[in-house]
């Protein structure tokens, strides 16, 4: 599965088969998260990987009953807590980038899982303090998100997404257009053909 298919077909999975995840696949997923970009390449993200039933039950108990992802956490053979150390990231324009660092790592992880036939579900509502106590996290480390990891019981239908014309703005916030300007169309053509178009804007041919 190529990266674009993984992006297009990734969904939040909330029902899992009682089938273990192979260690090789688990490590490939974690390595994908490890390769994510981060603030100044400080790599503040950390993965707490839980496979023992009693450890997974501790996570389950830290998630409120009205969270629809709770069932997924009870079924999946693996739970990954994506954590981050803010001291190993930065702040700019009032934005704490440890959250972005962890989110990028989790997105890499989710896409790699999809490519390997595994399901994930981004979970953000939980009792962070309880998780930190249970698993002995250092005081400064934050739990940013959880995800179950396992083989889907079935393939959920993709949820709708806004049209590109609703979210992409060209040359300024009020400059939204149905069609991208010529330079953007050219870049898109380059990506679609998977050619090296680095010199196309100069009119020179690649040699």
PyMOL commands that set and color helices and strands:
alter all, ss='L'
color gray80, all
select helices_A, chain A and resi 3-9+23-34+39-41+53-61+70-75+86-88+97-115+128-135+164-167+182-193+200-202
alter helices_A, ss='H'
color red, helices_A
select strands_A, chain A and resi 45-50+78-85+91-92+95-96+119-120+141-150
alter strands_A, ss='S'
color yellow, strands_A
deselect
rebuild
show_as cartoon
